[in-house]
């Protein structure tokens, strides 16, 4: 509606009628001055992001993968408030959450991240893409900005009187942060939460991850909290329980298959239909199940590779 009106005004003023490109994400207000930017079905942003407008500035959560999407996010922030962009907090090092950091830094943001992000963002992201890496992508990853402020514990950022609570949590990469806005009952969960789509377990520990999601469900005000996942739509506490259930189902099914002596493709073929049947309202690709089964098998076998912290 707003867009239609804006288009109409251009016509009325006699300006060239350029069709306004749709945003590469859907912006959703999830609390007073708190917004989630949800990646669309075409994945033009690469992940979700969001921002918090405080008394004297704006804190952004995550930077997307595609810098053009990040530029659109900066445009939306400037449209909603004249306050300066002061911070971006990366929930973890994966490039789909850090790819647009330079755009936010250029817009005035100090980059805050877990200390391990500094050691991993330019190196481990190359492994993340595996055989899909191109020379251009490798060069882009090797020039991603390093965070300015790092932590491996909890941190409070004050936007004037508005409190933003950053917590170090375990499970997805070994360098994960969540960002809570207590006065709005919003938790930006990063990739500790995915809504109705399978998570990427490449760097994860399902054991730690499920425990962190248990904490999300038990947090004060959970019933009225809006949880912003790293991927998928805005979630509530039932979605958190559903996601944790998915992780535990995966673990249980892979453990049962292993006990029956299955491995490789046979294990995947055993797990896939059972997992899909248990989560019929999810969008689950065969490729995702094959990868998840492999990573879960490694974790249960004690051979799972996880990123190793790098000394400062
Ligand atoms: Zn991730």
Boltz pocket constraint, residues with backbone or C-beta under 6 A from the ligand:
constraints:
  - pocket:
      binder: B
      contacts: [[A, 92], [A, 94], [A, 172], [A, 191], [A, 200], [A, 230]]
      max_distance: 6.0
